[in-house]
């Protein structure tokens, strides 16, 4: 039985796999990570291997102690992966992006794929049909844009994410919602157009917690299932498992 841990900036996610079936999955605030993990390990004592994707790293030592009895690998470019990357240095490619690229290779082999992940940050990565990661980009996500406007200005309020109805806001809140929402949607539309003008038969995958904010359909893109990243981590774990 295998454990997949997806540790983000705000959520701690666990997935328990038996072969390719997900037996359990949880998502809890980072502050509750320890209870969440201990409960999962208690409920599934057959777990013997784990893979960790950690973009937080604030409790790495505690995590290491709790997982000490398991055979654990950490998602990075230092292990066997289903793709090559042109990133330089390679170790700057984040674990979450590695997992998404691996999942793209699993579900869309031998295709040109652009994976766009909408989380705390928005990332995009291009994987060509030969399995070469050509690179990508990182920009602020929805919540980060709201937070930065509030923190770095004197009077702008802290707002929750909301779909703007029009680019033309009639008050400060509407204007902020407009700036964030249409800023991101126009950014992604331009990004997809740039890649499609350069690459024939491009498959565009949208994933991440904030992908649901985008209008559907969105530039003929595929909205990935909620376990897309976890499946990529499971794929990497299998590649690094010796029977």
NUTORFI-495066 format. One record per residue (C-alpha): residue in three letters; chain; x, y, z. Coordinates in steps of 0.001 Angstrom, whole numbers. Each point is the difference from the previous one (the first is absolute). Layout:
# NUTORFI-495066
rest = ALA kette = A u = X v = Y w = Z
...
This chain:
# NUTORFI-495066
rest = UNK kette = A u = 0 v = 0 w = 0
rest = UNK kette = A u = 1350 v = 3427 w = -971
rest = UNK kette = A u = -351 v = 3466 w = 1479
rest = UNK kette = A u = 158 v = 3169 w = -2088
rest = UNK kette = A u = 483 v = 3311 w = 1802
rest = UNK kette = A u = -642 v = 3265 w = -1817
rest = UNK kette = A u = 1100 v = 2810 w = 2316
rest = UNK kette = A u = -862 v = 3444 w = -1320
rest = UNK kette = A u = 57 v = 3500 w = 1391
rest = UNK kette = A u = -3493 v = -224 w = 1478
rest = UNK kette = A u = -1119 v = -3655 w = -125
rest = UNK kette = A u = 1425 v = -3334 w = 1136
rest = UNK kette = A u = -1356 v = -2782 w = -2211
rest = UNK kette = A u = 289 v = -3746 w = 520
rest = UNK kette = A u = -814 v = -2795 w = -2431
rest = UNK kette = A u = 106 v = -3707 w = 770
rest = UNK kette = A u = 443 v = -2264 w = -3024
rest = UNK kette = A u = -384 v = -3737 w = -379
rest = UNK kette = A u = 1432 v = -687 w = -3437
rest = UNK kette = A u = -1687 v = 2712 w = -2113
rest = UNK kette = A u = -3091 v = 445 w = 2150
rest = UNK kette = A u = -345 v = 2894 w = 2436
rest = UNK kette = A u = -1326 v = -1427 w = 3264
rest = UNK kette = A u = 8 v = 3282 w = 1903
rest = UNK kette = A u = 784 v = 3647 w = -543
rest = UNK kette = A u = -68 v = 2954 w = 2375
rest = UNK kette = A u = 666 v = 3727 w = -267
rest = UNK kette = A u = 550 v = 2024 w = 3160
rest = UNK kette = A u = 1426 v = 3416 w = 874
rest = UNK kette = A u = 3767 v = -49 w = 442
rest = UNK kette = A u = -429 v = 772 w = 3713
rest = UNK kette = A u = -1677 v = -3411 w = 451
rest = UNK kette = A u = 2544 v = -1999 w = -1986
rest = UNK kette = A u = 1264 v = -2195 w = 2836
rest = UNK kette = A u = -3422 v = -1234 w = 1155
rest = UNK kette = A u = -1004 v = -629 w = -3600
rest = UNK kette = A u = 3087 v = -2086 w = -716
rest = UNK kette = A u = -101 v = -1964 w = 3250
rest = UNK kette = A u = -3662 v = -849 w = -555
rest = UNK kette = A u = 723 v = -1235 w = -3521
rest = UNK kette = A u = 2892 v = -2173 w = 1189
rest = UNK kette = A u = -2153 v = -1369 w = 2816
rest = UNK kette = A u = -2857 v = -855 w = -2351
rest = UNK kette = A u = 2285 v = -1684 w = -2544
rest = UNK kette = A u = 2763 v = -1863 w = 1856
rest = UNK kette = A u = 825 v = -1937 w = -3196
rest = UNK kette = A u = 1652 v = 3108 w = -1501
rest = UNK kette = A u = 3657 v = -800 w = -637
rest = UNK kette = A u = 1119 v = 2517 w = -2632
rest = UNK kette = A u = -542 v = 3716 w = -419
rest = UNK kette = A u = 833 v = 2872 w = -2299
rest = UNK kette = A u = 72 v = 3588 w = 1222
rest = UNK kette = A u = -506 v = 3149 w = -2051
rest = UNK kette = A u = 732 v = 2895 w = 2340
rest = UNK kette = A u = 70 v = 3647 w = -1078
rest = UNK kette = A u = -372 v = 1135 w = 3613
rest = UNK kette = A u = 2979 v = -1638 w = 1807
rest = UNK kette = A u = -834 v = 1720 w = 3316
rest = UNK kette = A u = -437 v = -3287 w = 1868
rest = UNK kette = A u = 2323 v = -2319 w = -1938
rest = UNK kette = A u = 1772 v = -1409 w = 3069
rest = UNK kette = A u = -3234 v = -881 w = 1808
rest = UNK kette = A u = -1291 v = -1603 w = -3186
rest = UNK kette = A u = 3178 v = -2057 w = -317
rest = UNK kette = A u = -454 v = -1386 w = 3518
rest = UNK kette = A u = -3639 v = -978 w = -551
rest = UNK kette = A u = 822 v = -1782 w = -3266
rest = UNK kette = A u = 3163 v = -1664 w = 1340
rest = UNK kette = A u = -1476 v = -3509 w = -198
rest = UNK kette = A u = -867 v = 361 w = -3695
rest = UNK kette = A u = 2042 v = -169 w = -3170
rest = UNK kette = A u = -255 v = 3656 w = -1044
rest = UNK kette = A u = 1100 v = 1884 w = -3089
rest = UNK kette = A u = -226 v = 3741 w = -547
rest = UNK kette = A u = -1168 v = 1356 w = -3320
rest = UNK kette = A u = 2915 v = 1788 w = -1651
rest = UNK kette = A u = 2154 v = -115 w = -3125
rest = UNK kette = A u = 2480 v = -2198 w = 1912
rest = UNK kette = A u = -2168 v = -3110 w = -484
rest = UNK kette = A u = -1197 v = -1930 w = -3044
rest = UNK kette = A u = -2612 v = 1988 w = -1942
rest = UNK kette = A u = -2088 v = -663 w = -3134
rest = UNK kette = A u = 1423 v = 3076 w = -1733
rest = UNK kette = A u = 3169 v = 2011 w = -541
rest = UNK kette = A u = 142 v = 3712 w = 762
rest = UNK kette = A u = 1862 v = 2912 w = -1548
rest = UNK kette = A u = -267 v = 1892 w = 3288
rest = UNK kette = A u = 3426 v = 1122 w = 1192
rest = UNK kette = A u = 869 v = -735 w = 2689
rest = UNK kette = A u = -2436 v = -2907 w = 54
rest = UNK kette = A u = -482 v = 100 w = 3766
rest = UNK kette = A u = -1857 v = 3313 w = -277
rest = UNK kette = A u = -2995 v = -1766 w = -1537
rest = UNK kette = A u = -2555 v = -276 w = 2807
rest = UNK kette = A u = -1475 v = -3277 w = 1211
rest = UNK kette = A u = -3559 v = 1016 w = -875
rest = UNK kette = A u = 961 v = 822 w = -3568
rest = UNK kette = A u = 1957 v = -3257 w = -305
rest = UNK kette = A u = -3103 v = -1930 w = 1075
rest = UNK kette = A u = -2237 v = 1814 w = -2491
rest = UNK kette = A u = 2438 v = -598 w = -2854
rest = UNK kette = A u = 192 v = -3682 w = 953
rest = UNK kette = A u = -3793 v = -233 w = -31
rest = UNK kette = A u = -125 v = 1662 w = -3407
rest = UNK kette = A u = 2428 v = -2616 w = -1308
rest = UNK kette = A u = -2112 v = -2761 w = 1547
rest = UNK kette = A u = -3336 v = 1107 w = -1450
rest = UNK kette = A u = 1180 v = 1656 w = -3231
rest = UNK kette = A u = 3088 v = -1938 w = -1138
rest = UNK kette = A u = 1744 v = 1055 w = -3218
rest = UNK kette = A u = -2010 v = 3228 w = -149
rest = UNK kette = A u = 886 v = 3668 w = 195
rest = UNK kette = A u = -1490 v = 1102 w = 3317
rest = UNK kette = A u = -323 v = 3301 w = 1831
rest = UNK kette = A u = -886 v = -496 w = 3670
rest = UNK kette = A u = -1385 v = 3056 w = 1811
rest = UNK kette = A u = -421 v = -256 w = 3763
rest = UNK kette = A u = -2050 v = 2615 w = 1848
rest = UNK kette = A u = 969 v = -69 w = 3663
rest = UNK kette = A u = 1713 v = 2485 w = 2303
rest = UNK kette = A u = 2086 v = 756 w = -3061
rest = UNK kette = A u = -934 v = -649 w = -3600
rest = UNK kette = A u = 2521 v = -2225 w = -1738
rest = UNK kette = A u = 182 v = -1175 w = -3571
rest = UNK kette = A u = 2250 v = -2673 w = -1472
rest = UNK kette = A u = 470 v = -1206 w = -3546
rest = UNK kette = A u = 888 v = -3661 w = -542
rest = UNK kette = A u = 723 v = -983 w = -3586
rest = UNK kette = A u = -938 v = -3249 w = -1738
rest = UNK kette = A u = 3458 v = -1457 w = 689
rest = UNK kette = A u = -435 v = 412 w = 3744
rest = UNK kette = A u = 2227 v = 3057 w = 290
rest = UNK kette = A u = -1111 v = 2692 w = 2431
rest = UNK kette = A u = 784 v = 3177 w = -1916
rest = UNK kette = A u = -629 v = 2342 w = 2936
rest = UNK kette = A u = -2826 v = 2189 w = 1201
rest = UNK kette = A u = -959 v = 2931 w = 2170
rest = UNK kette = A u = -1249 v = 1089 w = 3403
rest = UNK kette = A u = -2306 v = 2892 w = 869
rest = UNK kette = A u = -2161 v = 1013 w = 2991
rest = UNK kette = A u = -3255 v = -1891 w = 492
rest = UNK kette = A u = -3438 v = 1425 w = 816
rest = UNK kette = A u = 410 v = 253 w = 3768
rest = UNK kette = A u = 3548 v = 1313 w = -251
rest = UNK kette = A u = -1121 v = 2870 w = -2234
rest = UNK kette = A u = -2751 v = 1016 w = 2407
rest = UNK kette = A u = 2363 v = -266 w = 2959
rest = UNK kette = A u = 2753 v = 2050 w = -1628
rest = UNK kette = A u = -2390 v = 2829 w = -920
rest = UNK kette = A u = -1169 v = 143 w = 3609
rest = UNK kette = A u = 3461 v = -250 w = 1554
rest = UNK kette = A u = 1817 v = 2416 w = -2282
rest = UNK kette = A u = -2612 v = 2755 w = -141
rest = UNK kette = A u = -1441 v = 2264 w = 2627
rest = UNK kette = A u = -3726 v = -342 w = -625
rest = UNK kette = A u = -784 v = -3054 w = -2095
rest = UNK kette = A u = -1953 v = -2640 w = 1973
rest = UNK kette = A u = 743 v = -3707 w = 283
rest = UNK kette = A u = -2549 v = -1774 w = -2176
rest = UNK kette = A u = -981 v = -3603 w = -591
rest = UNK kette = A u = 263 v = -1483 w = -3469
rest = UNK kette = A u = -2931 v = 840 w = -2226
rest = UNK kette = A u = -754 v = -240 w = -3695
rest = UNK kette = A u = -287 v = 3486 w = -1436
rest = UNK kette = A u = -2986 v = 650 w = -2210
rest = UNK kette = A u = 1580 v = 2770 w = -2054
rest = UNK kette = A u = 3463 v = 1474 w = -606
rest = UNK kette = A u = -1511 v = 3366 w = 926
rest = UNK kette = A u = -357 v = 242 w = 3782
rest = UNK kette = A u = -2296 v = 2701 w = 1401
rest = UNK kette = A u = 1569 v = 64 w = 3478
rest = UNK kette = A u = 3245 v = -1029 w = 1676
rest = UNK kette = A u = -1057 v = -3579 w = 738
rest = UNK kette = A u = -1321 v = -557 w = -3511
rest = UNK kette = A u = 3167 v = 1532 w = -1440
rest = UNK kette = A u = 2206 v = -2314 w = 2077
rest = UNK kette = A u = -2031 v = -3063 w = -971
rest = UNK kette = A u = 194 v = 1096 w = -3627
rest = UNK kette = A u = 3753 v = 537 w = 140
rest = UNK kette = A u = 686 v = -3406 w = 1499
rest = UNK kette = A u = -2518 v = -2054 w = -1958
rest = UNK kette = A u = 479 v = 1477 w = -3452
rest = UNK kette = A u = 3713 v = 442 w = 600
rest = UNK kette = A u = 357 v = -3747 w = 543
rest = UNK kette = A u = -2405 v = -1150 w = -2711
rest = UNK kette = A u = 1567 v = 2304 w = -2591
rest = UNK kette = A u = 3476 v = -1068 w = 1117
rest = UNK kette = A u = -866 v = -3658 w = -500
rest = UNK kette = A u = -1761 v = 594 w = -3309
rest = UNK kette = A u = 3091 v = 1776 w = -1306
rest = UNK kette = A u = 2256 v = -2734 w = 1339
rest = UNK kette = A u = -2023 v = -2756 w = -1657
rest = UNK kette = A u = -137 v = 1921 w = -3293
rest = UNK kette = A u = 3794 v = 461 w = 37
rest = UNK kette = A u = 589 v = -3721 w = 454
rest = UNK kette = A u = -2614 v = -1011 w = -2582
rest = UNK kette = A u = 1563 v = 2331 w = -2568
rest = UNK kette = A u = 3330 v = -1716 w = 613
rest = UNK kette = A u = -1080 v = -3621 w = 529
rest = UNK kette = A u = -2293 v = -2146 w = -2147
rest = UNK kette = A u = -2581 v = -2265 w = 1642
rest = UNK kette = A u = 565 v = 1426 w = 3469
rest = UNK kette = A u = -1972 v = -1493 w = 2906
rest = UNK kette = A u = -700 v = 2529 w = 2766
rest = UNK kette = A u = -687 v = -1301 w = 3512
rest = UNK kette = A u = -1453 v = 2211 w = 2742
rest = UNK kette = A u = 334 v = -1135 w = 3592
rest = UNK kette = A u = 248 v = 1322 w = 3558
rest = UNK kette = A u = -2510 v = 1205 w = 2553
rest = UNK kette = A u = -745 v = 3283 w = -1768
rest = UNK kette = A u = -483 v = -1472 w = -3482
rest = UNK kette = A u = -3724 v = -46 w = 800
rest = UNK kette = A u = 72 v = 3808 w = -139
rest = UNK kette = A u = 594 v = -75 w = -3739
rest = UNK kette = A u = -2933 v = 92 w = -2419
rest = UNK kette = A u = -930 v = -3290 w = -1674
rest = UNK kette = A u = 922 v = -721 w = -2685
rest = UNK kette = A u = 3351 v = 1805 w = 175
rest = UNK kette = A u = 1988 v = 127 w = -3230
rest = UNK kette = A u = -813 v = -3657 w = -773
rest = UNK kette = A u = 1963 v = -1101 w = 3050
rest = UNK kette = A u = -495 v = -3162 w = 2052
rest = UNK kette = A u = -922 v = 481 w = 3656
rest = UNK kette = A u = 1931 v = -2763 w = 1775
rest = UNK kette = A u = -1521 v = -2200 w = 2685
rest = UNK kette = A u = 657 v = 994 w = 3604
rest = UNK kette = A u = 2548 v = -2795 w = 537
rest = UNK kette = A u = 2168 v = 948 w = -2967
rest = UNK kette = A u = 3041 v = 1008 w = 2070
rest = UNK kette = A u = -351 v = -2969 w = 2359
rest = UNK kette = A u = -61 v = -2393 w = -2951
rest = UNK kette = A u = 3234 v = 1555 w = -1233
rest = UNK kette = A u = 1626 v = -573 w = 3389
rest = UNK kette = A u = -1246 v = -3593 w = 29
rest = UNK kette = A u = 1500 v = -496 w = -3472
rest = UNK kette = A u = 3370 v = 1307 w = 1234
rest = UNK kette = A u = -165 v = -2220 w = 3085
rest = UNK kette = A u = -628 v = -3055 w = -2183
rest = UNK kette = A u = 2963 v = 896 w = -2210
rest = UNK kette = A u = 2243 v = 110 w = 3065
rest = UNK kette = A u = -1288 v = -3226 w = 1550
rest = UNK kette = A u = 2057 v = -3147 w = -362
rest = UNK kette = A u = -1868 v = -3238 w = 571
